[in-house]
Amino acid sequence: MLSVRQLSLCITLLAGLTTTPAGAQSPTRVDEAAKMPVEQSKPLPAVHAPAVLPILRPDLVVSLSSDSKATAGTNLAVTVKVTNKGALKAIGTSEGPADKAYMVDLVWSADSNIPAKPAVQPVYQGLTKDDFVEDMLVLGGRISNTTSIPPGGSVTYSLPAYVPTKIQPGTYWLGAYVDSYNHVAESNEANNTTSTKVLIGTAAGLNVTVPAGMGYWVMPWAVGDTALYNIKATGLTDYTDGLSGRLMTDAPFGGHLGFRHGYDSRIPTATLTYYRWLYRPVGGIAWQEFSETIGAHYEHRVGAAVSFPVYPLGPKNVDGKNLYEFRPPAPPPAIEAGAVNTWPATDWFGDIYSGLLSSPALPEGSYQFKLEIYDKHGVQVLPGGGTFQFLAPTGTAADGTVSTVMAPGASIDHGGYVFTVHVDNRSTGAVIDAPLLGGGSATDACGFLLYDPAVGAADPAAKIRLAFHATHPAKFAVFSFDLIRATTNVIDVAAEVSAPMAGAFTGDGSGNFAGSLTRTDLLGTCSLPGGKGKGAFAEVLYVFPKATTGWRQRISAYDAYTVRSFALAPK
């Protein structure tokens, strides 16, 4: 048993302990304690810090596998594997409760960056299951009936991933996000997403209903995925933006434009061998030829090895003109012994365009585009009963069948089919003015708008003027403006930049909007007795251009965005 003096010494030692950053005792206090006499030579009991126990939690990670190719409008078979790398069981919804259980979201993305948030299906944004929206939830792609996973265990799920019909051909990423609603407290919350690359193509060819008695035919079809019957005589189109869900009316085209046409399955022939795309400004005289390379991938198979070379369709200099081949019935013959070359049944590589044009190189305005047909010698073939006929598309049925009519005479110019497309690649603008009080007093250097509570809120001298500018040189844009107090949306308006009114704001037709509001309008529930309420605000302005490549999405590179903050308080 320790003596009273020994206990006193222990207490003194414990009270004098300090730690350095490395965890050692402070040498000053230890030296002082060492000078004190000790009555017995028994060693003092060791002093230990209490043990820190690790927090045991699950840790969910996900992987997925699928075919590297898919066709728009079909289901892609997907296998999802969820593994628990943690030290506790991860609860599934089959065991519950649901707010403590994990689920898995599958998403389609144009890049490998999968957001760590629940995904949304386009049908909940006013679109359809066949529309593509960036980082969208795959139709039927939420795995909501999940199994609990013990530490170190895994569970595998198999399901079909629907590929939207209206997705632009190209390379996409199928992503998976486990515990998308963050119901499971994990030891690592930063490893819940994964993705795999998928090449998406469209079914080759169009199912076209042609007029009775039709011989050979060629049909200019679309710009991007916007059929000619959806392009107005002005060259503008209407579409619902897949990024914002906003309706874009009278929208121009921009960016890298892909032109498409369909044709009789018996083409090419010796008489119908080549085609040519041309363009000129409306009212112009000289036509300019398309010159970007167009090719068609084919499958080259040698035993189990498969590659996809490109057969160039053009441009080819034939009789001094830039001409493109109609795709031949078979690709080039294979040279190696046992090798086989075939055309793929699906346009995996997006080989759907017959002409490409970089429209940012063009001044804004309306342009005529013309499609011409040539024989093997580079001589133009004029449409007629003994050669071929141009068809014009008139609509598309639910099953994808395209209806057509004989091309009207007004669309034929010197033997070529002509239509108009309006091009505008200019960016939008977004500016928010400083708020004004009573017509003249702006915010101070610290961002406060100070009012006199003795002046009635409805008095003109107490009105707060808010103004913003959502602009586009040709007014081809829409905007949204929000005034947010803390987390409350006080004002939420959206309109065309050319609108004369947007909620409480008056526009001048060119995107300049202003409105006068009372402090009661702004403060709302933050108004206090005696008129001494106060609040902090953020003004947020987004301006969305209407320009599209024809794939029902605006060109977001032309977006504009700005934000301004201020605080309203009594003097």
C-alpha positions in Angstrom: 0.0 0.0 0.0 1.3 3.5 -0.9 1.9 5.9 1.9 0.2 9.3 2.1 3.4 10.9 0.8 3.7 8.5 -2.1 0.0 9.2 -3.1 0.8 12.9 -2.9 3.8 12.4 -5.1 1.6 10.5 -7.7 -1.0 13.3 -7.7 1.8 15.9 -8.2 3.3 13.9 -11.1 -0.1 13.4 -12.8 -1.0 17.1 -12.4 2.4 18.1 -13.9 2.3 15.9 -17.0 2.1 17.8 -20.3 2.6 16.5 -23.8 4.7 17.8 -26.6 3.5 17.4 -30.2 5.2 14.1 -30.3 3.5 12.9 -27.1 6.5 13.1 -24.8 6.2 14.4 -21.2 7.4 18.0 -20.6 11.0 17.8 -19.4 10.6 20.8 -17.1 7.8 19.4 -14.9 9.4 15.9 -14.8 12.8 17.3 -13.5 11.0 19.2 -10.7 9.2 16.1 -9.6 12.4 14.0 -9.6 13.9 16.3 -7.0 11.3 15.4 -4.4 12.3 12.7 -1.8 10.6 9.3 -1.9 10.0 7.3 1.3 10.2 3.8 -0.3 12.0 2.4 -3.3 9.0 0.6 -4.7 8.4 1.7 -8.4 5.4 3.9 -9.0 2.5 2.4 -10.9 2.5 3.1 -14.7 0.0 5.7 -15.9 -1.7 4.9 -19.2 -3.9 7.1 -21.4 -7.3 5.5 -22.0 -7.4 3.4 -25.2 -9.2 5.0 -28.2 -11.5 2.4 -29.8 -12.0 2.6 -33.6 -15.5 3.4 -34.8 -16.7 0.3 -36.6 -18.7 1.0 -39.8 -19.5 -0.5 -43.2 -17.7 0.6 -46.3 -19.5 0.1 -49.6 -17.8 0.0 -52.9 -19.3 -0.8 -56.3 -18.1 -2.2 -59.6 -20.0 -3.0 -62.8 -19.6 -4.8 -66.0 -21.4 -4.7 -69.4 -20.9 -5.0 -73.1 -18.7 -2.2 -74.3 -21.2 -1.4 -77.1 -24.9 -0.7 -77.1 -27.6 0.4 -79.5 -29.9 3.4 -78.9 -33.4 2.1 -78.1 -32.3 -1.3 -76.7 -31.5 -2.8 -73.3 -27.9 -3.3 -72.3 -27.3 -6.2 -69.9 -25.4 -5.0 -66.8 -24.0 -6.7 -63.7 -23.4 -4.7 -60.6 -21.3 -5.9 -57.7 -21.5 -4.3 -54.3 -18.8 -5.1 -51.8 -18.6 -4.2 -48.1 -15.0 -3.5 -47.2 -15.9 -2.3 -43.7 -16.1 -3.9 -40.3 -19.9 -3.8 -39.8 -22.8 -5.2 -41.8 -24.3 -2.9 -44.5 -28.1 -3.0 -44.2 -30.1 -3.7 -47.4 -33.7 -2.6 -48.0 -34.8 -6.2 -47.7 -33.9 -6.1 -44.1 -34.6 -2.4 -43.5 -35.4 0.1 -42.2 -35.3 1.8 -45.6 -33.8 5.0 -44.2 -30.8 3.0 -42.9 -30.4 0.8 -46.0 -28.4 1.3 -49.2 -29.6 1.4 -52.8 -27.7 1.7 -56.1 -28.3 4.1 -59.0 -27.2 3.5 -62.6 -26.7 6.6 -64.7 -25.8 7.6 -68.2 -23.1 10.2 -68.5 -21.2 11.9 -71.3 -18.1 11.7 -69.1 -16.6 9.5 -66.4 -17.5 12.0 -63.6 -20.4 10.4 -61.8 -22.0 12.9 -59.4 -22.4 11.7 -55.8 -26.1 12.5 -55.6 -29.4 10.6 -56.4 -30.0 10.6 -60.2 -33.3 11.6 -61.8 -35.1 10.1 -64.8 -35.9 12.5 -67.7 -39.7 11.7 -67.3 -39.6 13.7 -64.0 -38.2 16.7 -65.9 -41.0 16.9 -68.4 -39.2 14.8 -71.0 -39.6 11.1 -72.0 -37.7 7.9 -71.4 -36.2 8.3 -74.9 -34.5 11.6 -74.1 -30.9 11.8 -72.9 -30.1 14.1 -70.0 -26.5 14.3 -68.6 -26.1 12.1 -65.5 -29.6 10.8 -65.9 -31.0 7.8 -64.0 -31.2 4.8 -66.3 -34.8 3.7 -66.9 -35.3 1.0 -64.3 -31.8 1.6 -63.1 -32.4 2.2 -59.4 -31.7 -1.0 -57.5 -34.0 -0.5 -54.6 -34.5 -4.1 -53.4 -31.1 -4.7 -51.9 -29.6 -7.4 -49.7 -27.6 -6.8 -46.5 -23.8 -7.4 -46.9 -21.6 -8.7 -44.0 -18.1 -7.4 -43.6 -15.9 -8.6 -46.4 -19.0 -9.9 -48.4 -20.4 -9.0 -51.8 -23.7 -9.1 -53.5 -24.3 -9.1 -57.3 -27.3 -7.7 -59.1 -28.1 -8.2 -62.8 -30.5 -5.8 -64.7 -31.0 -4.3 -68.1 -30.0 -0.7 -68.7 -32.2 1.0 -71.3 -30.3 3.2 -73.8 -32.4 6.3 -74.8 -33.5 6.3 -78.4 -32.6 10.0 -78.8 -29.1 9.8 -77.5 -26.5 11.1 -79.9 -24.2 8.3 -81.2 -20.8 8.3 -79.6 -18.8 7.4 -76.4 -20.6 7.5 -73.0 -20.1 6.2 -69.5 -22.5 3.9 -67.6 -22.0 4.9 -64.0 -23.0 3.3 -60.7 -23.5 5.0 -57.3 -24.0 2.8 -54.3 -25.8 4.3 -51.2 -27.1 7.1 -53.5 -29.3 8.5 -50.7 -26.5 8.4 -48.1 -28.5 6.2 -45.7 -25.5 4.2 -44.6 -22.9 5.8 -42.3 -19.7 4.5 -43.8 -16.0 4.6 -42.8 -15.3 6.0 -46.3 -17.9 8.1 -48.1 -15.6 8.9 -51.0 -15.5 5.5 -52.8 -19.1 4.9 -53.8 -19.1 5.6 -57.5 -17.6 3.8 -60.6 -18.1 3.9 -64.3 -17.4 2.0 -67.5 -17.1 3.2 -71.1 -19.9 2.2 -73.6 -19.9 3.0 -77.3 -23.4 3.8 -78.3 -24.6 3.7 -81.9 -27.9 3.9 -83.8 -29.5 1.2 -85.9 -28.2 1.4 -89.4 -30.6 2.9 -92.0 -34.1 4.3 -91.7 -37.4 2.5 -92.1 -38.9 4.7 -94.7 -42.4 4.6 -96.3 -42.0 5.8 -99.9 -44.7 7.0 -102.4 -46.1 4.3 -104.6 -44.3 3.6 -107.9 -41.1 5.3 -106.6 -37.8 4.2 -108.3 -34.4 5.2 -106.9 -34.7 7.9 -104.2 -32.6 10.1 -101.9 -34.0 11.9 -98.9 -32.3 14.7 -97.0 -33.2 13.7 -93.4 -31.8 15.8 -90.5 -29.3 18.1 -88.9 -28.1 16.2 -85.9 -31.3 14.5 -84.8 -33.6 17.3 -85.9 -35.6 16.1 -88.9 -36.1 18.6 -91.7 -39.8 18.7 -90.9 -38.9 20.1 -87.5 -36.8 22.9 -89.1 -39.0 26.0 -89.9 -38.8 28.0 -93.1 -36.8 30.6 -91.0 -34.2 27.9 -90.3 -35.1 27.9 -86.6 -36.4 24.9 -84.6 -38.3 24.2 -81.3 -37.0 21.7 -78.8 -36.9 20.9 -75.0 -33.4 21.3 -73.7 -32.2 18.0 -72.2 -29.9 19.9 -69.8 -32.3 22.3 -68.2 -35.7 20.9 -69.2 -36.5 24.4 -70.7 -38.6 24.7 -73.8 -36.5 26.5 -76.5 -38.7 28.0 -79.2 -37.3 29.5 -82.4 -33.8 28.2 -81.7 -30.9 28.6 -84.0 -28.2 26.0 -84.8 -24.6 26.1 -83.8 -21.5 24.1 -83.1 -20.3 21.2 -85.2 -23.2 20.4 -87.4 -23.8 16.9 -88.7 -26.0 16.5 -91.8 -27.8 13.2 -92.6 -29.6 11.7 -95.5 -31.2 8.4 -96.4 -31.3 6.7 -99.7 -32.6 3.7 -101.7 -30.9 0.4 -100.6 -29.9 -0.2 -104.3 -27.6 2.8 -104.3 -24.8 3.2 -105.2 -24.9 2.4 -108.9 -22.8 3.5 -111.8 -25.2 6.4 -112.3 -25.8 7.3 -108.7 -22.3 7.1 -107.1 -21.5 10.3 -105.4 -23.2 13.2 -103.6 -22.1 16.7 -102.6 -23.1 19.1 -99.8 -22.9 22.8 -100.4 -23.9 26.0 -98.5 -24.2 29.7 -98.9 -25.8 32.6 -97.0 -29.4 33.2 -97.8 -29.4 35.8 -100.6 -25.8 34.9 -101.6 -24.6 33.8 -105.0 -21.6 31.5 -104.7 -22.0 28.0 -103.1 -19.2 26.6 -100.9 -18.5 22.9 -100.8 -18.3 20.8 -97.6 -14.7 19.6 -97.1 -14.6 17.7 -93.8 -13.7 14.0 -94.0 -16.5 11.4 -93.8 -15.7 7.8 -93.2 -17.4 4.5 -92.4 -16.0 2.0 -89.9 -16.0 -1.7 -90.9 -15.3 -4.8 -89.0 -12.0 -6.6 -89.8 -11.9 -10.0 -88.2 -8.9 -12.4 -88.2 -9.7 -15.4 -86.1 -10.7 -14.1 -82.7 -9.0 -10.7 -83.3 -11.3 -7.8 -84.3 -10.5 -4.3 -85.4 -12.5 -1.5 -86.9 -10.7 0.3 -89.7 -12.2 3.3 -91.5 -13.2 3.4 -95.1 -13.0 7.0 -96.3 -16.1 8.1 -98.2 -14.7 11.5 -99.1 -14.2 14.2 -100.0 -12.7 12.9 -103.2 -11.6 15.1 -106.0 -13.8 13.9 -109.0 -13.8 16.2 -112.0 -12.6 19.1 -109.8 -15.4 18.8 -107.2 -15.4 17.6 -103.6 -17.6 14.5 -103.8 -18.5 11.8 -101.3 -19.2 8.2 -102.0 -22.5 6.5 -101.1 -21.3 3.7 -98.9 -20.5 0.7 -101.2 -22.4 -2.6 -100.6 -19.3 -4.2 -99.1 -16.2 -2.8 -97.4 -12.7 -3.3 -99.0 -11.8 -7.0 -99.4 -9.5 -8.4 -96.7 -6.0 -9.1 -97.8 -4.8 -11.5 -95.0 -5.6 -15.2 -95.3 -8.7 -16.1 -93.4 -9.6 -12.5 -92.7 -13.1 -11.2 -93.2 -14.4 -7.6 -93.6 -18.0 -6.7 -93.0 -20.1 -3.7 -92.4 -21.5 -3.6 -88.8 -25.2 -3.9 -88.4 -25.1 -0.9 -86.1 -23.5 2.5 -86.4 -21.3 2.0 -83.3 -19.0 4.8 -84.2 -21.6 7.4 -85.0 -21.1 6.9 -88.7 -24.5 8.5 -89.3 -23.5 11.8 -90.9 -23.0 12.3 -94.6 -21.6 15.8 -94.2 -20.0 17.8 -91.4 -19.6 21.6 -91.0 -18.0 23.7 -88.2 -20.6 26.5 -87.9 -18.6 28.7 -85.5 -16.5 29.6 -88.5 -19.6 31.2 -90.1 -21.0 34.6 -89.4 -24.4 34.5 -87.8 -27.3 34.4 -90.1 -29.5 32.1 -92.3 -27.8 29.7 -94.7 -29.1 27.5 -97.5 -27.8 24.0 -97.7 -27.9 21.9 -100.8 -27.5 18.2 -101.5 -26.6 17.1 -105.1 -26.1 13.7 -106.7 -23.4 12.7 -109.2 -22.4 9.7 -111.3 -19.1 7.8 -111.3 -17.5 10.4 -113.6 -18.5 13.4 -111.4 -21.3 14.5 -113.7 -24.4 15.8 -111.8 -27.5 13.7 -112.1 -30.7 15.7 -112.2 -33.8 14.3 -110.4 -36.4 12.9 -112.7 -38.5 9.8 -113.7 -35.6 8.0 -115.3 -32.9 8.8 -112.7 -34.0 9.2 -109.1 -36.3 11.4 -107.0 -35.7 13.5 -104.0 -38.0 12.7 -101.1 -39.0 15.0 -98.2 -39.6 13.6 -94.7 -43.0 14.5 -93.2 -43.1 12.7 -89.9 -41.9 9.8 -87.8 -44.3 7.2 -86.3 -44.0 5.7 -82.8 -42.2 2.7 -84.2 -39.6 4.9 -86.0 -41.1 4.6 -89.5 -40.5 7.8 -91.5 -43.2 9.0 -93.8 -42.3 10.9 -96.9 -43.7 12.8 -99.9 -42.1 13.7 -103.3 -39.9 16.7 -102.7 -41.9 19.9 -103.5 -40.6 21.8 -106.6 -39.8 24.8 -104.4 -37.1 22.8 -102.6 -35.2 21.9 -105.8 -32.6 24.3 -107.1 -30.6 23.4 -110.2 -31.1 19.7 -109.5 -30.2 19.9 -105.8 -32.4 19.7 -102.7 -32.2 23.0 -100.7 -33.3 23.9 -97.2 -32.5 26.7 -94.8 -30.8 26.6 -91.4 -30.2 29.6 -89.2 -26.7 29.7 -87.5 -25.8 31.7 -84.4 -22.8 30.8 -82.2 -22.7 33.9 -80.1 -22.6 33.7 -76.3 -25.1 35.1 -73.8 -24.5 37.8 -71.2 -25.4 38.0 -67.5 -25.1 41.1 -65.3 -26.7 42.1 -62.0 -26.8 45.7 -60.9 -26.2 46.9 -57.4 -29.6 47.2 -55.6 -30.8 50.8 -55.1 -32.8 52.1 -52.1 -35.3 54.9 -52.9 -33.8 55.4 -56.3 -30.3 56.4 -55.3 -28.7 54.8 -52.3 -26.7 51.7 -53.2 -25.1 49.1 -50.9 -22.1 50.3 -48.9 -18.6 48.9 -49.2 -19.6 46.0 -46.9 -22.6 45.0 -48.9 -25.3 46.5 -46.6 -28.4 48.3 -47.8 -29.4 50.4 -44.8 -33.0 51.7 -44.6 -34.8 54.1 -42.3 -37.4 52.1 -40.4 -39.3 55.3 -39.8 -40.1 55.5 -43.5 -43.1 53.3 -44.4 -42.2 50.2 -46.4 -44.6 51.2 -49.2 -43.2 54.7 -49.5 -41.3 55.3 -52.8 -38.3 56.4 -50.8 -38.2 53.0 -49.1 -38.6 50.9 -52.3 -35.7 48.6 -53.3 -34.9 48.5 -57.0 -33.4 45.3 -58.3 -32.2 45.1 -61.9 -30.4 42.6 -64.1 -29.4 42.1 -67.7 -29.9 38.7 -69.5 -28.8 39.3 -73.0 -28.0 37.7 -76.4 -27.2 39.7 -79.5 -30.2 38.3 -81.4 -32.3 37.5 -78.3 -31.9 33.7 -78.9 -31.8 32.9 -75.1 -33.9 32.3 -72.0 -33.0 33.1 -68.4 -33.8 32.4 -64.8 -33.4 34.9 -61.9 -33.6 34.0 -58.2 -33.5 36.1 -55.1 -32.6 33.8 -52.2 -32.8 34.9 -48.5 -30.8 32.3 -46.5 -32.4 29.1 -47.9 -35.7 30.7 -49.0 -36.5 31.5 -52.6 -38.1 35.0 -52.3 -38.2 35.5 -56.1 -38.0 32.8 -58.8 -38.7 34.0 -62.4 -37.9 32.6 -65.8 -38.7 33.9 -69.3 -37.3 34.7 -72.7 -34.7 37.5 -72.7 -37.1 39.4 -75.0 -40.1 39.1 -72.6 -41.8 42.4 -71.7 -42.5 41.1 -68.2 -41.0 38.5 -65.8 -42.9 38.4 -62.5 -42.4 41.7 -60.8 -39.8 42.8 -63.3 -40.3 44.8 -66.4 -38.2 44.1 -69.5 -37.3 46.4 -72.4 -37.4 43.6 -75.0 -33.7 43.3 -75.1 -33.0 41.4 -71.9 -32.8 44.4 -69.5 -35.1 43.9 -66.5 -35.9 46.0 -63.4 -38.4 45.9 -60.6 -39.1 47.9 -57.4 -40.0 45.9 -54.3 -40.8 46.8 -50.7 -38.6 45.7 -47.8 -41.6 43.6 -46.7 -41.5 41.8 -50.0 -37.9 40.9 -49.4 -37.9 40.3 -45.7 -41.1 38.3 -45.4 -41.0 36.3 -42.2 -37.8 38.2 -41.2 -39.8 41.4 -40.7 -39.8 42.5 -37.1 -42.2 44.8 -35.1 -41.2 48.4 -35.5 -40.0 47.8 -39.1 -36.5 46.7 -38.0 -36.2 43.4 -39.8 -33.0 42.4 -41.5 -31.9 39.7 -44.0 -29.1 38.6 -46.2 -29.7 37.9 -49.9 -28.1 36.4 -53.0 -29.2 37.3 -56.5 -28.5 34.5 -59.0 -28.9 34.9 -62.8 -28.5 32.2 -65.4 -28.8 32.9 -69.1 -29.2 29.9 -71.4 -28.6 30.2 -75.2 -31.0 28.4 -77.5 -28.4 27.4 -80.0 -28.2 23.6 -80.5 -26.3 21.1 -82.6 -29.7 19.5 -83.4 -29.5 16.9 -80.6 -32.1 18.6 -78.2 -29.5 20.2 -76.0 -28.3 23.8 -75.9 -24.7 24.5 -76.4 -23.8 25.1 -72.8 -20.4 26.7 -73.6 -22.4 29.8 -74.6 -24.1 30.0 -71.1 -23.7 33.0 -68.8 -24.0 33.1 -65.0 -23.5 35.7 -62.3 -24.4 36.2 -58.6 -24.5 39.3 -56.3 -25.1 39.5 -52.6 -26.4 42.2 -50.3 -27.8 42.5 -46.8 -30.9 44.6 -45.9 -30.8 46.1 -42.4 -32.2 49.1 -40.5 -30.0 52.2 -39.9 
